[in-house]
Amino acid sequence: MKNVEYFTQYTDILREELIPAMGCTEPIAIAYAAAKAREILGENPEEVTIDVSGNILKNVKSVVVPNTEGLRGIPAAVAVGIIAGNPDKELEVLSEITGEQIAKTKKFLTNTPITVNFADTPHIFDIMITLKKGGNSSFVRIVEHHTNIVCIKKNDEILFSKEIVKEENGLTDYSILNIKDIIYFADNISLDCVSEILNRQIEYNMAIAEEGLKNSYGANIGSTLLSQNSTDIHQKMRAYAAAGSDARMNGCEMPVIICSGSGNQGITASVPVIVYARETGKTDEELLRALCISNLVTIHLKAGIGRLSAYCGVVSAACGAGAGAAYLEGGRYDTIAHTIVNALAMDSGIICDGAKASCAAKIASSVDAGLLGLTMYKNGNQFYCGEGLVAKGVENTIRNIGSLARNGMAGTDKEIIRLMLLSP
């Protein structure tokens, strides 16, 4: 990769992916759709119907919707989007809510029928919301990723429509990503092109990590880890990343910079690298270049898996974090490639059973695997081609894991959703 075109494309990918979001991105996407539908209807509805794919059910069922005083689930996300959401702010749709609006949201939940249906749809990510008041109705549909509105209707009139593109990631072709070129990009890109994007990620994601350590959220995985050993650098990397998820999954109203459509993945790809750089006295330039590595590796791994899956997305992000740490230590292709392969060989069995407090523990485990993968290679150890899903070369191993997560775990995903729907 030695031309400006590829540098521009990689920069565009970072710009498309590293965007702010408030709260878990699936309930936020529902709130965004609801706010947009309310805007189209022009008034609060007296009846709401929302049809969602299984993965949306899975990722919204147990997580706290921010700025709602602890409300959870799809009806809460719908109600607060209708009453208080600002659709112009997209994934920060719930960032400007007042106490009066929270009270109105709770009243709306009590007085307004909200019907939630499991949609028969070929799309893993699908949200369809219909609002009705008197003889008027509005309809909004979001497919494939969190802000991708594909249809808007007022009554029977189609106001907006576009073709659904399968697994639409963004404007750029993500198939151009590969480990060698990611490293070359990180080594050579002018930091003027990426510093604003990455410095915002540092500011936002470290702020919520520190909040998660300072106050009690969820199962307090981050503070529990730090209480065991506050001086070990690897423990601090795991603890800070987990703490960010502790806060985010349990109602903290602070925004994060997401990666591959997920705040937990954005935290996991960035916070351990930031902690490592600061603890070892690395320069700002070294940190920014390492974040290019960690984010792009995460995006590369996730591109083959898809936005939502039965495969836990923080595994990919922790591989990115391990690669970023390897880069900060001076490692380049061989070290980074083996770190990724080693980590994938260890942790690719972690399932996604929805957004909730235990995501923080999965982050801690996955970051540990990323760091162990790096330590293994530094000590002359590795997993070899033919051992399970490990193939010859990092790109072939990444493809194997993508196929496992996207195709092989499709049945697992359905069973996870079935079991979750049986739970209260």
Solvent accessible surface area in square Angstrom, and as a share of the most:
residue,aa,sasa,rsa
1,M,33,0.15
2,K,158,0.67
3,N,71,0.36
4,V,121,0.69
5,E,113,0.51
6,Y,69,0.26
7,F,34,0.14
8,T,69,0.40
9,Q,40,0.18
10,Y,0,0.00
11,T,10,0.06
12,D,46,0.24
13,I,0,0.00
14,L,0,0.00
15,R,121,0.44
16,E,44,0.20
17,E,6,0.03
18,L,0,0.00
19,I,59,0.30
20,P,27,0.17
21,A,0,0.00
22,M,13,0.06
23,G,1,0.01
24,C,4,0.03
25,T,2,0.01
26,E,10,0.05
27,P,0,0.00
28,I,0,0.00
29,A,0,0.00
30,I,0,0.00
31,A,0,0.00
32,Y,14,0.05
33,A,0,0.00
34,A,0,0.00
35,A,4,0.03
36,K,44,0.19
37,A,0,0.00
38,R,76,0.28
39,E,83,0.37
40,I,35,0.18
41,L,10,0.05
42,G,53,0.51
43,E,65,0.29
44,N,62,0.32
45,P,7,0.05
46,E,92,0.41
47,E,73,0.33
48,V,0,0.00
49,T,37,0.21
50,I,0,0.00
51,D,39,0.20
52,V,0,0.00
53,S,3,0.02
54,G,8,0.08
55,N,7,0.03
56,I,0,0.00
57,L,22,0.11
58,K,2,0.01
59,N,7,0.04
60,V,0,0.00
61,K,61,0.26
62,S,33,0.21
63,V,0,0.00
64,V,8,0.05
65,V,0,0.00
66,P,1,0.01
67,N,15,0.08
68,T,2,0.01
69,E,124,0.56
70,G,44,0.43
71,L,43,0.21
72,R,128,0.47
73,G,8,0.08
74,I,9,0.04
75,P,52,0.33
76,A,4,0.03
77,A,0,0.00
78,V,0,0.00
79,A,0,0.00
80,V,1,0.00
81,G,0,0.00
82,I,6,0.03
83,I,30,0.15
84,A,14,0.11
85,G,19,0.18
86,N,49,0.25
87,P,17,0.11
88,D,118,0.61
89,K,73,0.31
90,E,81,0.36
91,L,7,0.03
92,E,42,0.19
93,V,2,0.01
94,L,0,0.00
95,S,37,0.24
96,E,109,0.49
97,I,24,0.12
98,T,73,0.43
99,G,56,0.54
100,E,117,0.52
101,Q,49,0.22
102,I,19,0.10
103,A,60,0.47
104,K,105,0.44
105,T,0,0.00
106,K,78,0.33
107,K,138,0.59
108,F,17,0.07
109,L,49,0.25
110,T,115,0.67
111,N,98,0.50
112,T,17,0.10
113,P,80,0.51
114,I,32,0.16
115,T,68,0.39
116,V,51,0.29
117,N,56,0.29
118,F,120,0.50
119,A,13,0.10
120,D,155,0.80
121,T,28,0.17
122,P,110,0.69
123,H,26,0.12
124,I,59,0.30
125,F,2,0.01
126,D,0,0.00
127,I,0,0.00
128,M,38,0.17
129,I,0,0.00
130,T,34,0.20
131,L,0,0.00
132,K,92,0.39
133,K,68,0.29
134,G,64,0.61
135,G,81,0.78
136,N,63,0.32
137,S,26,0.17
138,S,1,0.01
139,F,40,0.17
140,V,0,0.00
141,R,50,0.18
142,I,0,0.00
143,V,0,0.00
144,E,2,0.01
145,H,32,0.14
146,H,8,0.03
147,T,33,0.19
148,N,5,0.03
149,I,20,0.10
150,V,5,0.03
151,C,23,0.14
152,I,15,0.08
153,K,64,0.27
154,K,57,0.24
155,N,63,0.32
156,D,142,0.73
157,E,109,0.49
158,I,106,0.54
159,L,85,0.43
160,F,87,0.36
161,S,73,0.47
162,K,83,0.35
163,E,140,0.63
164,I,51,0.26
165,V,75,0.43
166,K,114,0.48
167,E,23,0.10
168,E,37,0.16
169,N,41,0.21
170,G,30,0.29
171,L,175,0.87
172,T,18,0.11
173,D,81,0.42
174,Y,13,0.05
175,S,95,0.61
176,I,29,0.15
177,L,6,0.03
178,N,41,0.21
179,I,0,0.00
180,K,127,0.54
181,D,22,0.12
182,I,0,0.00
183,I,12,0.06
184,Y,70,0.27
185,F,0,0.00
186,A,0,0.00
187,D,55,0.29
188,N,74,0.38
189,I,6,0.03
190,S,58,0.38
191,L,32,0.16
192,D,131,0.68
193,C,60,0.36
194,V,0,0.00
195,S,30,0.19
196,E,145,0.65
197,I,16,0.08
198,L,0,0.00
199,N,73,0.38
200,R,82,0.30
201,Q,0,0.00
202,I,19,0.09
203,E,116,0.52
204,Y,56,0.21
205,N,0,0.00
206,M,12,0.05
207,A,34,0.27
208,I,0,0.00
209,A,0,0.00
210,E,86,0.39
211,E,30,0.13
212,G,0,0.00
213,L,35,0.18
214,K,152,0.64
215,N,69,0.35
216,S,92,0.59
217,Y,37,0.14
218,G,44,0.42
219,A,60,0.46
220,N,40,0.20
221,I,37,0.19
222,G,0,0.00
223,S,39,0.25
224,T,70,0.41
225,L,19,0.09
226,L,38,0.19
227,S,92,0.59
228,Q,128,0.57
229,N,64,0.33
230,S,66,0.43
231,T,118,0.68
232,D,61,0.32
233,I,45,0.23
234,H,62,0.28
235,Q,20,0.09
236,K,36,0.15
237,M,0,0.00
238,R,48,0.17
239,A,0,0.00
240,Y,41,0.16
241,A,0,0.00
242,A,0,0.00
243,A,0,0.00
244,G,0,0.00
245,S,0,0.00
246,D,0,0.00
247,A,0,0.00
248,R,7,0.02
249,M,1,0.00
250,N,27,0.14
251,G,21,0.20
252,C,8,0.05
253,E,88,0.39
254,M,58,0.26
255,P,42,0.26
256,V,0,0.00
257,I,0,0.00
258,I,5,0.03
259,C,0,0.00
260,S,7,0.05
261,G,6,0.05
262,S,22,0.14
263,G,0,0.00
264,N,11,0.05
265,Q,10,0.04
266,G,0,0.00
267,I,0,0.00
268,T,0,0.00
269,A,0,0.00
270,S,0,0.00
271,V,0,0.00
272,P,0,0.00
273,V,0,0.00
274,I,0,0.00
275,V,6,0.04
276,Y,19,0.07
277,A,2,0.02
278,R,133,0.48
279,E,87,0.39
280,T,61,0.35
281,G,64,0.62
282,K,65,0.28
283,T,79,0.46
284,D,115,0.60
285,E,87,0.39
286,E,71,0.32
287,L,13,0.06
288,L,12,0.06
289,R,36,0.13
290,A,0,0.00
291,L,0,0.00
292,C,0,0.00
293,I,0,0.00
294,S,0,0.00
295,N,0,0.00
296,L,0,0.00
297,V,1,0.00
298,T,0,0.00
299,I,2,0.01
300,H,25,0.11
301,L,6,0.03
302,K,10,0.04
303,A,29,0.22
304,G,36,0.34
305,I,4,0.02
306,G,6,0.06
307,R,28,0.10
308,L,18,0.09
309,S,11,0.07
310,A,1,0.01
311,Y,3,0.01
312,C,11,0.06
313,G,10,0.10
314,V,8,0.04
315,V,2,0.01
316,S,0,0.00
317,A,0,0.00
318,A,2,0.01
319,C,1,0.00
320,G,0,0.00
321,A,2,0.01
322,G,1,0.01
323,A,0,0.00
324,G,0,0.00
325,A,0,0.00
326,A,0,0.00
327,Y,13,0.05
328,L,10,0.05
329,E,69,0.31
330,G,53,0.51
331,G,12,0.12
332,R,93,0.34
333,Y,72,0.27
334,D,84,0.44
335,T,25,0.15
336,I,0,0.00
337,A,8,0.06
338,H,46,0.21
339,T,0,0.00
340,I,0,0.00
341,V,13,0.08
342,N,0,0.00
343,A,2,0.02
344,L,2,0.01
345,A,48,0.37
346,M,60,0.27
347,D,22,0.11
348,S,13,0.08
349,G,64,0.62
350,I,34,0.17
351,I,67,0.34
352,C,25,0.15
353,D,41,0.21
354,G,2,0.02
355,A,7,0.06
356,K,36,0.15
357,A,29,0.22
358,S,47,0.30
359,C,17,0.10
360,A,0,0.00
361,A,42,0.32
362,K,36,0.15
363,I,0,0.00
364,A,5,0.04
365,S,52,0.34
366,S,2,0.01
367,V,2,0.01
368,D,63,0.33
369,A,7,0.05
370,G,1,0.01
371,L,6,0.03
372,L,83,0.41
373,G,0,0.00
374,L,4,0.02
375,T,45,0.26
376,M,30,0.14
377,Y,59,0.22
378,K,116,0.49
379,N,105,0.54
380,G,64,0.61
381,N,79,0.40
382,Q,53,0.23
383,F,65,0.27
384,Y,126,0.48
385,C,81,0.48
386,G,64,0.62
387,E,87,0.39
388,G,73,0.70
389,L,80,0.40
390,V,9,0.05
391,A,23,0.17
392,K,160,0.68
393,G,43,0.41
394,V,5,0.03
395,E,42,0.19
396,N,62,0.32
397,T,1,0.01
398,I,11,0.05
399,R,153,0.56
400,N,55,0.28
401,I,8,0.04
402,G,5,0.04
403,S,56,0.36
404,L,54,0.27
405,A,3,0.02
406,R,80,0.29
407,N,98,0.50
408,G,55,0.53
409,M,18,0.08
410,A,47,0.37
411,G,48,0.46
412,T,52,0.30
413,D,12,0.06
414,K,149,0.63
415,E,75,0.34
416,I,13,0.07
417,I,12,0.06
418,R,121,0.44
419,L,89,0.44
420,M,27,0.12
421,L,84,0.42
422,L,129,0.64
423,S,55,0.36
424,P,168,1.06
